[in-house]
Amino acid sequence: MLKKILVYISLLLPAFAIAQTGETFIVNGKLTTVKQPYRVYLLYQQGQGKQLDSTTLVDGAFQFTGKVANPVSAMLIVDHRGVGFAGISKTDDVLNLYLEKGNIYLAATDSVSKGKITGSEINKDNEELNTTLAPLYARAEKIYQEVQAATPQQHQSNVYQNTMQDKFKAIQVEREKYLKDFILAHPYSYLSLMAVSSMGGPSADVNVIEPLYNSLSQKLKETPQGQQLKASFAALKATAIGAIAPDFTQNDENGKPVRLSDFRKQNKYVLLDFWASWCGPCRQENPNVVRVYNKFKDKNFTVLGVSLDRPDGKAAWLKAIKDDGLNWTQVSDLKFWNNEAAALYFVQSIPQNFLISPDGKIVAKNLRGGDLEMTLLKVLSSAKQPKGE
């Protein structure tokens, strides 16, 4: 369960990490009805790693102090069950908050998760945002429970998988709308800077996030985190929708060089698909890509797979190609996350894909489930229309 907690907090953190030279924060808490000497834990980002501090309740009171260079996400946990930090789960007494310089006060009766934070502007903003997003999170949890309860037959069904993906995507789209509204309404809040950084995931649409970044106050944009976010736009623009797809050459399974730009000569739409044999979500999505490939392969469409397998992973890569029935061109330099094509496309997580038109432009990206088929139906239908219609 410790691993799940660490993964959970990583999702709350901004996409940037700055060395912590820091200013002092102090968290003062009081549980008015608790007399037992429970252990209290504070988990937060510290530079490139995570810091775990602990203390003991004394007549319901506790205090933490430390240094942060900028506001960071944190988890405050009271171990009522005496299981130790490694035994803590998300159903225990857990409060998500932000640490920033100055005094942060928490008042509660018997549970920090129900406490009220004062003395911190970013936590005030966070409470407002969380109130807005709470119904979305409740819907997402309900869908997650539905997936967990699904039968093996349902999990193997493309229709079921696409339906679930569509439900999660709808929530993501709604979430990003709320974040956009929050950012525009709070141009001076550090939380807005963090929200801009989190929008769109690891392959954000720069055409969406750059205007939001520009709406922030000059003070926020001049912070190290603001400057780092701005610097990332250049890489994102190179693979933004409408950009010419960066060219590259890698070897296929037989060692033959394959160049992306050569597909233009075939006048086909190309799905540039980044995946790996060790990537569970990639393997789960492969049946959908196979289905779509078989449906459109004779209609000016093909797939170019780029594997992020390890240097010693060629056998696993070839086996996955055969087992999953990936009957299209496959390439890899077997450099794992250092794959040169992946670096060129700013790939930070997989599966990830880019749909490239016959003239070499990126027309869509990160197409999953039914979105891939619907997008192809649209672009291929448009390509058949005579000019002027």
C-alpha positions as CSV (number, residue, x, y, z in Angstrom):
1,M,0.0,0.0,0.0
2,L,3.0,2.3,0.5
3,K,3.7,2.1,-3.2
4,K,0.1,3.2,-4.0
5,I,0.4,6.2,-1.6
6,L,3.6,7.3,-3.3
7,V,2.1,6.9,-6.7
8,Y,-1.0,8.9,-5.6
9,I,1.1,11.8,-4.3
10,S,3.1,11.9,-7.5
11,L,-0.1,12.5,-9.4
12,L,-0.7,15.6,-7.3
13,L,2.7,17.1,-7.9
14,P,3.5,19.6,-10.6
15,A,5.3,18.4,-13.7
16,F,8.4,20.4,-12.7
17,A,10.8,19.8,-9.8
18,I,13.2,22.5,-8.6
19,A,16.1,22.1,-6.2
20,Q,14.9,22.9,-2.7
21,T,17.0,25.6,-1.2
22,G,13.8,26.7,0.5
23,E,12.0,28.9,3.0
24,T,10.5,27.6,6.2
25,F,7.0,26.2,6.5
26,I,5.4,25.3,9.8
27,V,2.3,23.1,10.0
28,N,0.4,23.4,13.4
29,G,-2.4,20.9,13.9
30,K,-4.9,20.2,16.7
31,L,-7.4,17.3,16.9
32,T,-9.6,18.5,19.9
33,T,-11.2,15.2,20.8
34,V,-8.1,12.9,20.4
35,K,-6.0,12.0,23.4
36,Q,-4.2,8.9,22.2
37,P,-0.5,9.3,21.1
38,Y,-1.1,8.4,17.4
39,R,1.7,8.8,14.9
40,V,1.3,11.5,12.4
41,Y,3.1,11.5,9.0
42,L,3.8,14.3,6.5
43,L,4.9,13.2,3.0
44,Y,5.9,15.8,0.4
45,Q,8.2,16.6,-2.5
46,Q,11.8,17.5,-1.6
47,G,13.9,18.3,-4.7
48,Q,13.9,15.3,-7.0
49,G,12.7,12.9,-4.2
50,K,10.1,12.7,-1.5
51,Q,10.5,13.6,2.2
52,L,8.7,11.6,4.9
53,D,8.5,13.2,8.4
54,S,6.7,11.9,11.4
55,T,5.8,13.0,14.9
56,T,3.4,11.9,17.8
57,L,0.2,13.5,18.9
58,V,0.5,15.2,22.3
59,D,-3.0,15.9,23.7
60,G,-4.2,16.0,20.1
61,A,-1.6,18.5,18.9
62,F,1.3,18.2,16.4
63,Q,3.7,20.3,14.5
64,F,5.9,19.9,11.4
65,T,8.5,22.2,10.1
66,G,10.7,22.2,7.0
67,K,11.9,24.1,4.0
68,V,10.4,24.4,0.5
69,A,11.6,26.6,-2.4
70,N,8.0,26.8,-3.8
71,P,4.6,25.4,-2.8
72,V,4.5,21.6,-3.1
73,S,1.7,19.0,-2.7
74,A,1.7,17.0,0.5
75,M,-0.1,14.3,2.4
76,L,-0.9,14.6,6.1
77,I,-1.7,11.2,7.7
78,V,-2.8,10.2,11.2
79,D,-2.2,6.5,11.9
80,H,-5.3,5.7,14.1
81,R,-4.8,1.9,13.5
82,G,-1.2,1.8,14.5
83,V,-0.1,0.1,11.3
84,G,2.8,2.3,10.5
85,F,3.3,4.3,7.3
86,A,3.8,1.2,5.2
87,G,0.3,0.0,6.2
88,I,-1.5,3.2,5.4
89,S,-4.2,3.1,2.7
90,K,-6.2,5.8,1.1
91,T,-9.2,4.9,3.3
92,D,-7.3,6.0,6.4
93,D,-7.2,9.5,7.9
94,V,-5.4,11.3,5.0
95,L,-5.5,15.0,4.1
96,N,-4.1,16.4,0.8
97,L,-2.7,19.9,1.2
98,Y,0.0,22.2,0.0
99,L,3.1,23.3,1.9
100,E,4.3,26.9,1.4
101,K,6.4,29.3,3.5
102,G,4.8,30.6,6.7
103,N,2.5,29.2,9.2
104,I,-0.3,26.7,8.2
105,Y,-2.9,25.9,10.7
106,L,-5.2,22.9,10.8
107,A,-8.2,22.6,13.2
108,A,-10.2,19.4,13.5
109,T,-12.1,17.3,16.0
110,D,-11.1,13.7,15.5
111,S,-9.8,13.5,11.9
112,V,-7.4,15.6,9.8
113,S,-9.3,14.5,6.7
114,K,-12.2,16.6,8.0
115,G,-10.1,19.5,9.2
116,K,-10.1,23.1,8.2
117,I,-6.9,24.8,7.0
118,T,-6.2,28.5,7.6
119,G,-3.3,30.8,7.2
120,S,-2.4,29.6,3.7
121,E,-3.6,31.2,0.4
122,I,-2.8,28.3,-1.8
123,N,-4.7,25.9,0.4
124,K,-7.7,28.3,0.4
125,D,-7.5,28.2,-3.5
126,N,-7.1,24.4,-3.4
127,E,-10.3,24.1,-1.2
128,E,-12.2,26.1,-3.7
129,L,-10.9,24.0,-6.7
130,N,-11.5,20.7,-4.9
131,T,-15.1,21.7,-4.1
132,T,-15.6,22.2,-7.9
133,L,-13.9,19.0,-8.9
134,A,-15.4,16.7,-6.2
135,P,-18.4,15.6,-8.2
136,L,-16.1,14.6,-11.1
137,Y,-13.8,12.6,-8.8
138,A,-16.9,10.8,-7.4
139,R,-17.9,9.9,-10.9
140,A,-14.4,8.7,-11.7
141,E,-14.3,6.5,-8.6
142,K,-17.7,5.0,-9.6
143,I,-16.4,4.2,-13.1
144,Y,-13.2,2.7,-11.6
145,Q,-15.3,0.5,-9.3
146,E,-17.3,-0.6,-12.3
147,V,-14.1,-1.6,-14.1
148,Q,-12.8,-3.5,-11.1
149,A,-16.1,-5.4,-10.9
150,A,-16.1,-6.3,-14.6
151,T,-15.8,-9.9,-15.8
152,P,-12.8,-11.2,-17.7
153,Q,-15.0,-11.4,-20.8
154,Q,-15.9,-7.8,-20.5
155,H,-12.2,-6.8,-20.1
156,Q,-11.4,-8.7,-23.3
157,S,-14.2,-6.9,-25.2
158,N,-13.2,-4.0,-27.4
159,V,-16.6,-2.5,-27.1
160,Y,-16.5,-2.6,-23.3
161,Q,-12.9,-1.1,-23.2
162,N,-13.9,1.7,-25.6
163,T,-17.0,2.5,-23.6
164,M,-15.0,2.8,-20.4
165,Q,-12.3,4.9,-22.1
166,D,-14.9,7.2,-23.4
167,K,-16.4,7.6,-19.9
168,F,-13.0,8.5,-18.4
169,K,-12.2,10.8,-21.3
170,A,-15.4,12.7,-20.8
171,I,-14.4,13.3,-17.2
172,Q,-11.0,14.4,-18.2
173,V,-12.4,16.9,-20.7
174,E,-14.8,18.3,-18.1
175,R,-11.9,18.5,-15.5
176,E,-9.8,20.5,-17.9
177,K,-12.6,22.9,-18.5
178,Y,-12.9,23.5,-14.8
179,L,-9.1,23.9,-14.5
180,K,-9.2,26.4,-17.4
181,D,-11.9,28.4,-15.7
182,F,-10.0,28.4,-12.4
183,I,-6.7,29.5,-14.0
184,L,-8.4,32.4,-15.8
185,A,-10.1,33.5,-12.6
186,H,-7.0,33.2,-10.4
187,P,-4.0,34.6,-12.4
188,Y,-2.0,35.4,-9.3
189,S,-2.4,31.9,-7.6
190,Y,0.5,29.6,-7.6
191,L,-2.1,26.8,-7.9
192,S,-3.0,28.2,-11.3
193,L,0.6,27.7,-12.5
194,M,0.6,24.1,-11.2
195,A,-2.8,23.6,-12.9
196,V,-1.4,24.8,-16.3
197,S,1.5,22.4,-15.9
198,S,-0.8,19.5,-15.2
199,M,-3.2,20.0,-18.1
200,G,-3.1,17.6,-20.9
201,G,-0.8,15.1,-19.3
202,P,2.7,14.3,-20.6
203,S,1.9,15.3,-24.1
204,A,0.0,18.5,-23.6
205,D,-1.5,20.5,-26.5
206,V,0.7,23.7,-26.5
207,N,-2.0,25.5,-28.4
208,V,-4.2,25.1,-25.3
209,I,-1.7,25.6,-22.4
210,E,0.4,28.4,-23.8
211,P,-2.5,30.9,-23.8
212,L,-3.3,29.9,-20.3
213,Y,0.3,30.4,-19.2
214,N,0.2,33.8,-20.8
215,S,-2.8,34.7,-18.8
216,L,-0.9,34.3,-15.5
217,S,0.6,37.2,-13.6
218,Q,4.1,38.3,-14.6
219,K,5.3,37.3,-11.1
220,L,4.3,33.7,-11.6
221,K,5.8,33.6,-15.0
222,E,9.1,34.8,-13.7
223,T,9.4,32.1,-11.1
224,P,11.8,29.2,-11.8
225,Q,8.8,26.9,-12.3
226,G,7.2,29.4,-14.7
227,Q,10.4,29.7,-16.7
228,Q,10.8,25.9,-16.8
229,L,7.2,25.5,-18.0
230,K,7.7,28.1,-20.7
231,A,10.9,26.4,-21.9
232,S,9.0,23.2,-22.5
233,F,6.8,24.9,-25.1
234,A,9.4,24.7,-27.8
235,A,9.5,20.9,-27.7
236,L,5.7,20.7,-27.5
237,K,5.3,23.0,-30.5
238,A,7.5,20.6,-32.6
239,T,4.9,17.9,-32.2
240,A,1.7,20.1,-31.9
241,I,-1.3,19.5,-34.1
242,G,-0.6,21.2,-37.4
243,A,3.2,20.8,-37.2
244,I,5.2,18.9,-39.7
245,A,6.0,15.5,-38.1
246,P,9.7,15.4,-37.2
247,D,11.5,12.9,-39.4
248,F,13.6,10.0,-38.1
249,T,15.1,6.7,-39.2
250,Q,15.2,3.5,-37.1
251,N,15.7,-0.2,-37.9
252,D,12.9,-2.7,-38.2
253,E,12.9,-6.2,-36.8
254,N,15.3,-7.4,-39.5
255,G,17.7,-4.5,-39.1
256,K,16.5,-2.7,-42.2
257,P,16.4,1.1,-41.9
258,V,12.9,2.7,-42.0
259,R,12.4,6.4,-42.5
260,L,9.2,8.1,-41.5
261,S,9.1,10.5,-44.4
262,D,9.2,7.6,-46.9
263,F,5.5,7.0,-46.0
264,R,4.6,10.2,-47.7
265,K,5.5,8.6,-51.0
266,Q,2.7,6.1,-50.3
267,N,0.2,8.9,-49.9
268,K,-1.1,7.4,-46.7
269,Y,-2.2,8.5,-43.2
270,V,0.2,7.0,-40.7
271,L,-0.4,6.3,-37.1
272,L,2.9,6.7,-35.3
273,D,2.4,4.5,-32.3
274,F,4.9,4.5,-29.4
275,W,4.6,1.3,-27.3
276,A,6.7,-1.5,-25.7
277,S,6.3,-5.2,-24.9
278,W,6.6,-4.5,-21.2
279,C,3.9,-1.8,-21.2
280,G,0.6,-3.2,-19.9
281,P,-1.6,-0.3,-21.1
282,C,0.0,-0.6,-24.5
283,R,-0.7,-4.3,-24.8
284,Q,-4.3,-3.6,-23.7
285,E,-4.8,-1.0,-26.4
286,N,-3.1,-3.2,-29.1
287,P,-6.3,-5.2,-30.0
288,N,-8.1,-1.9,-30.7
289,V,-5.2,-0.7,-33.0
290,V,-5.2,-4.1,-34.7
291,R,-9.0,-3.9,-35.3
292,V,-8.7,-0.3,-36.7
293,Y,-5.7,-1.2,-38.9
294,N,-7.5,-4.2,-40.4
295,K,-10.5,-2.0,-41.1
296,F,-8.6,0.9,-42.8
297,K,-5.4,-0.7,-44.1
298,D,-6.8,-0.7,-47.7
299,K,-8.0,2.9,-47.4
300,N,-4.8,4.9,-47.4
301,F,-4.0,4.1,-43.8
302,T,-1.1,2.3,-42.0
303,V,0.7,2.1,-38.7
304,L,4.3,2.6,-37.8
305,G,5.1,1.1,-34.4
306,V,8.1,2.4,-32.4
307,S,9.0,0.2,-29.5
308,L,10.7,1.5,-26.3
309,D,12.0,-1.9,-25.4
310,R,15.2,-2.3,-23.5
311,P,18.7,-3.1,-25.1
312,D,18.2,-6.8,-24.0
313,G,14.5,-6.8,-24.9
314,K,14.6,-7.7,-28.6
315,A,13.2,-11.2,-28.1
316,A,10.4,-9.8,-25.9
317,W,9.7,-7.2,-28.5
318,L,9.5,-9.7,-31.4
319,K,7.3,-12.0,-29.3
320,A,4.9,-9.2,-28.5
321,I,4.6,-8.3,-32.2
322,K,3.7,-11.9,-33.0
323,D,1.4,-12.5,-29.9
324,D,-0.6,-9.3,-30.5
325,G,-0.8,-9.7,-34.2
326,L,0.9,-6.4,-35.1
327,N,1.1,-6.8,-38.8
328,W,2.5,-3.4,-39.7
329,T,6.0,-1.9,-39.8
330,Q,7.8,-2.0,-36.5
331,V,11.0,-0.2,-35.6
332,S,13.1,0.3,-32.5
333,D,16.6,1.3,-31.5
334,L,16.2,-0.7,-28.3
335,K,17.3,2.2,-26.1
336,F,14.3,2.0,-23.6
337,W,13.3,5.6,-22.5
338,N,16.3,6.9,-24.5
339,N,14.7,5.9,-27.8
340,E,15.7,8.7,-30.1
341,A,12.4,8.9,-31.9
342,A,10.6,9.1,-28.6
343,A,12.8,11.9,-27.5
344,L,12.2,13.7,-30.8
345,Y,8.4,13.5,-30.1
346,F,8.7,14.5,-26.4
347,V,7.3,11.1,-25.4
348,Q,7.2,10.8,-21.6
349,S,4.7,8.0,-21.2
350,I,3.3,5.2,-23.3
351,P,1.1,4.3,-25.1
352,Q,1.2,7.5,-27.1
353,N,0.5,8.1,-30.8
354,F,0.4,10.7,-33.5
355,L,-1.8,10.6,-36.6
356,I,0.2,12.0,-39.6
357,S,-1.4,13.1,-42.9
358,P,0.0,12.2,-46.3
359,D,1.6,15.6,-46.5
360,G,3.5,15.0,-43.3
361,K,1.5,17.1,-40.9
362,I,0.3,15.9,-37.4
363,V,-3.5,16.0,-37.5
364,A,-4.3,14.3,-34.2
365,K,-2.6,12.6,-31.3
366,N,-3.2,10.4,-28.3
367,L,-6.1,8.6,-30.0
368,R,-7.5,5.8,-27.8
369,G,-10.4,3.4,-28.1
370,G,-13.3,4.6,-30.3
371,D,-11.5,8.0,-30.9
372,L,-9.0,6.4,-33.2
373,E,-11.7,4.9,-35.5
374,M,-13.9,8.0,-35.4
375,T,-11.0,10.3,-36.3
376,L,-9.9,8.0,-39.2
377,L,-13.5,7.9,-40.5
378,K,-13.5,11.7,-40.5
379,V,-10.1,12.4,-42.1
380,L,-10.4,9.7,-44.7
381,S,-13.9,10.8,-45.6
382,S,-12.6,14.4,-46.0
383,A,-9.7,13.2,-48.1
384,K,-12.1,11.7,-50.6
385,Q,-14.1,15.0,-51.1
386,P,-13.3,16.8,-54.3
387,K,-11.6,20.1,-53.9
388,G,-14.1,23.0,-53.8
389,E,-16.9,21.0,-52.2
